[in-house]
Amino acid sequence: MLFPTSLVGSYCQPDWLIDRSKLAGQFPPRTRAKELWRIPEEHLKEAQDDATRIAIREQELAGLDIITDGEIRRESYSNRFATALDGLDLDNYGTVITRSGKPVPVPRITGKITRARQVEVDDLKFLRANTDRMVKITLPGPFTMSQQAENEFYASAAEAAMDYAQAVKEEMADLFAAGADVVQLDEPWLQARPELAEEYGLDALNAALDGAAGTTAVHICFGYAAMTKERPEGYSFLRQMKDCSCKQVSIETAQSNLDTSVLETIRGKTVILGVLNLGDNAVETPEIIADRIRRALPYVDPENVVVAPDCGLKYLPRDVAFGKMKAMAAGAAIVRAEYV
């Protein structure tokens, strides 16, 4: 099918499950943030399961073709996986500066980064059991995780990134074996730190993707609209993705009004095309979505387009998030009909 639709990853978590005002009042946590959950520990898994079923069902009702678990069980896109790895001190935090210039607490790397257990495989199995549509699950990328930790063990951050890559590679293999159709690596820090990304970030990313048994995607963005208000006019790290071994590249075009001619530089990749402006709570019309899709089509072949939001829907009000999903599916249908 042309122009299939999907979330980038996250959906908005219900306020009965997580304290959304606290969530919105801080940067996405790099360490664990258990204080955000409203449900007592002994009932939390059951509540997260119920909220995940709702997120899956709402994606289906909106008409999406590729379903995620909404990342409902996560405090942030990265910390569920990143804090499950060995080699980290999670009790005595370090600090890094975010892309917005603010200090945030992060894990300290005090030993060799390794993956001792499966982290998201049960999440994938739950998703697979609750929909008959294609499914996608997301992991934080190795470069991004290396930038979201304070290195006190490795001779260089590049060495840390390569061990993160091995951990991601192992998890990805188990996710595909468990039934994932697409595994997406979230790498926003490729855009935030393009010099380091060129120096060793792309090598670490390719090491993680090496030998993947299914469809792989990489998401690059300018940050959550709720956290990062200013958007650059273009990507500092996109052309380089031509040399990435992933099959799909996820970008945002709506919030920044991106000059889509840059997509010519990665022609041949499937583009997960961001068409929802998450910095505006107004729900787009299907016609607006259709126009945003059409803007990209001179530079990417129609069969290589997946329609998606610019970034995650995590911080949007639930009615807004659902309305935007429906409009996105309807807009994709408009353009799809033009190719029949």
N, C-alpha and C positions, 0 to 999 in steps of 0.2 A: 504494500500500500504506500502511495506517495504521502508525504507530510504527516507521518505518525506523530502523536503528541505524548509528552511526558513531563513530569517535574524534573528539575535539576536534581532534587533529592529531598529536601525537607518540606514538610507541610506544617501548618500552624498547630501547635499543641493546645489542647483545651485548658482553660484557666482552672478547671477543677482538678487538673492533674499537676500542673506546674504553675508557679507564681509568675505570671507573665509580666507583671510590673517590675519585679526584681530582675527578671531575665532581660527586659528592655533597658534596665538601668545600669548595665555593665557590658563590657566587651565580651564577646563569646569566650567562655571559660576555656583555658588551656589545661588547668588542673581539674580535679573533680569538684563539683558544686552541688553536693547532695542537699544542701539547704534550700534549693529551688523547688524540690518536690513537695507537694502538699499532702501526699499519701504516706502513711506510716510504712516503714521498711517491710513489715511482714505482709502488707497488701499491695506493695508497689508493682510487682511484676504483673499481678492480675489486672491492675488498673492500666498499666502500660499496654498489655495485650488488648484490653477492651478499646483503648484509645487508638491503637494501631488498626484494629478492625474498622473503626469509624473512618480513619484516614484512607484506608484502602477503598472502602465503599464510596466515599465522597469522590475520589478520583474516578471510579467507575461511573458514578452517576453523572459526573461532569463530562464524560465521554473520552477520557484519556485512554491511550492505546498501550502504553508501557507504564507499569505501575511500580511505585516504590513503597517502602514501609513508612514513608513520611519522616523517617528519623525520629520517631516519637519517643523512643527510649533514650535519646541523647540530650545531654545538656548543651552540647555544641556539636557542630559537624565533625570535629576532630578528636575531642577528648575521650570519647568512649573507647576508641581503638588505641589512641596514643598512650593513655594512662594504664592500659592493660599489659604493656610490654615490660619485660625485665630490663634492669640496668638503670632504673630511674629512682630518685628519691622524691616521693610524692608528699612527704610530710614537712620537709624543710625547703620551701620554694625558692626558686631563683626569679629573675626578672628579665623581661625583654621589652623593647619598645615596639608598639604596634605600628602598622602602616599609617595610623592617624597620629603618631607621635606621642602616644600615651604609654606609660609603663603598665605592664600586667604581670601577675604571677604566673610562673611556668614551672614544669618539672625540671629538676636538675639531673643531668646525665652523670651518673657516678660509676657506671660499669658498662660492659658491653651490651648494646641493645639487641635483645633476642625476643622471639615470640614463643612462649612456652605452651600456649593453649590457643584453641580457636576462640575468636572474640565475637564475630558477627554471624557465624554460621547458623546458629539457632534463629537469629532474626530473619535470615534469608529463608530458612525452612518454614517459618511461620508465615511469611509473606507468600511463599510458593503455595502453601496449603490453603490460602484464603482468597486466591484469585485464579482464574483460568486464562488471564491475559499474560503477555510478556512481562517479565519482572527485571528490575534494575536495583542494585544496591551500591552504596557508596562507601569509599574508604578515604581517609586523608592520605595525600601523597607524601612520599618520602622527603622531598625537599621542604615542603611546608612544615612537616613535623620537625625537621632539623632546625628550622627557624623559630619554632615555638617551644624551644627548650634551651636551657643554659648548659653549655658543654663544659664539664669539668673532668672529662675522662679521655676523650680522643685528642690526637695531635691536631686535628682540624675538623671543622664542621663538615667538610666533604667526606671524611671517613665515617662520621656519624650518619650522614645521609645515605651512604651505601649500606650500612647495617639496617637502617630503617627500610631501605628498599628490599632487603632480603625478607624482613618481617612482612611487608606488604605482599610480596610475591607468594609467600607461603599461605597467607590468608586468602589471597585471590584464588589460588589453586583449589582450596577447600570450598570456596564460594561457588566456583563453576561446577565442581563435583557435586555440590548440593542442589544444583538446579538453576543457578543464576543465568539469565540470558545476557545481561550486560553488567559489567562491574565498572564503576566510574571512580577515578581517583581525583579528589579535589585538591587543586594546586594553585590557590589564589596568590601564594607568595612568589610564584614565577613572575607574575605581573608586578608585585610590590618591590621585588629585588632582582631586576633583570640582569644586572652584571653578575651576581652570584649564580643566578639561574643559568647563564651562559657558561660560567666557569665550571660548575659541577652539577647544577640542578637537573639539567636535561639528561646527563649521564645516569644520575640516580634514578630518574623517572624511567628511562629505558631499561635499566637493570631490573626494576620492579615489574615491568611489563613483559620481560623476556619469557617466551614460552607460554604465554597465557592461552588457555584452552577455549576461550570464547571471545565475544565482542568486548573490547575495552574502550573506555572514554576517559578524557581528561577535561576537567572543568577549570577554566581560568576566568576570574572576574575582578571587578574593582572593589569588592567588599559589599557587605549587606547595606542596602540603602538606608536602613534604620540607623546604622552606625557611621557610615562614610557618606557624607552628603555631597561632597564635591566629586565629580566624575571627570576624568581626563577625556579628551576628544578621541583618543585612539589608544591602542594597546602598545605597551613597550616590549611585550614578549608574545608575539603571535606568529610572525613569519617563521620563527625558529621551530614551531611545532610541525613544520613540514618534515623535520628530521626525527620526530617522535614516532615510535612504533605503534602508538594507539590507533585505533580505527576511527574514533570519533573525537571531535574537539568541541567543547561546550563554551560558548561565548555569550556576552550580553551586547545587545544593539539598541534596545529601546531607551534605557535611561540616559545613555550618553549620546543618543542619536548617531551611532557609529557610522562612519563612512564605510559602507559594506564592500567597497572595492578591494579592501585589504584581504577579503576572503579569497581573492584570486591567488594569493601567495600560498594558500594551503589547499588548492584545488586537488581533488582526489580523495581528501578526507571527507567523511560524513561530518556535517556541521550541526551540532545541537544549537539551534538558533534561538537566542533569547529575544522574545517579542513582548514580554510583559514588563511595564514600568513599575517597579516595586517601591519607588519613591513617591508614588501618587496613589492614594487610596481610591481614586475614581476607577470604576470598572470600565475597561476599554470596550468599545463596540466590536463585534466580529469584523466589521469592515476595516477598522483601524488595524486589527491584527493581520488581516489579509494584506493590507498595504505594507506592513512591516516585513511580511514574508516575501512579498514581491520585490522589495528593495534588494534582497540578497540574490535573487535568481539570475541576474546576469553574471554572477561570479561563483556560483556553486550550482552544480547540476541538481535538478529537482529530486532525483532519486537519492540524493545524498543530503537531504534536509530532514532533521527531526525538529519539531516545533516545541518550544519550552519557555518557561519564564527566564528572565535575565539571571536570576540567582534563586536562592531558596525562599519559600513563602513563610518561613518560620515566624517572622515578626509582624505579619499582617493580621488584622482582625479576621475571624473565621469567615464571616459573611463575605468580606472583600476577597479573601483568598479563593473561596468557592466560586464566586462570581467571575473572577479573573480566569480561573480554570475553564469554566463553561465557555466564556468568550473566546479563549484560546482554541478550544476544540472546534467551536463554530467557525472561527476565522480560518483555521486550517482546512475545514471542509469546503469553504468557499473557493480557496485556491485549488484544492484537489479537484473540484468539479471542472475547473478550467482546463484540466489536462485529460479529461475523459474523451 
